[in-house]
């Protein structure tokens, strides 16, 4: 990895996948002795939880959950 002029680094894709890091996740760089470590910010919401929270209450249908499930299942 190389530090760019803005002080940013790119975490390699294989490591992002391995540690389930996604765009928008909050991380911190912490100093441990003479090394720097990248850690997920404690208490930060995962991407899926942020998305569902954003979408909650935005439905525009008058169909019930049972009707939607029938529609999705093709019953």
N, C-alpha and C positions, 0 to 999 in steps of 0.2 A: 504494500500500500504506500501511497505517497500523499503527503500533506499538501493541499492546494493553497493558493494565495489567500483564501478566506479562512484558513485553518480547518478545513473540512477533510474528512477521509471517507472513502467508500468501503463499506463492509462487504466483502465478497459474497456473492449469491449463495454459495454452498453453506457458508456460516449463517446467513440470514435464514435459510431454510432450516438448518439444524436447530437453531435456537428460536424458531418461529417469530422472527422479527419482521414486521411489516411496516409499510409507509404509515407515518403518523404515530407509531409507537414512541413512547417517551423513554429515553435512556439517559444515563449519566456517565460521565467519565470521572472515575475516582482514582486518587493516588494511593497506592499501597506500597509502602517502602519506596523503592526506586523505580516502580513500574506504574503504568496507567492501566486501568481496567475499565471496560465498557460493561455497564450493568443496566438492567431494566429498572426504571424508576419505580420504587416501591409504592404500591397503591394506584398505579396508573391503569386505566382501563384498556383492555385489549381492543383491537380494531373491530371485531364482531360485536362486542358489547356497545361500542360507540355508535356503530351503524344502526343497531336495533333500537338504541335509545333515541337516535335522531329520527327514525321512521315511526316510532310509537305514536299512535293517535292521528296518523296522516291518511288512513285508508279512506277511499271515496266510494266504497260500495255499500249497498244496503243488504247484501247477502250475509247469511249467518255463517258461522264457522263450519257447521255440518254441510251446508249447501256448497261452500267453497271446496271442502274436502271431496265431495261427490264429483264436482267439476274437475278437480285435479286428478282424481283417480279414474275418471272416465266411467263411473258407474251409472 
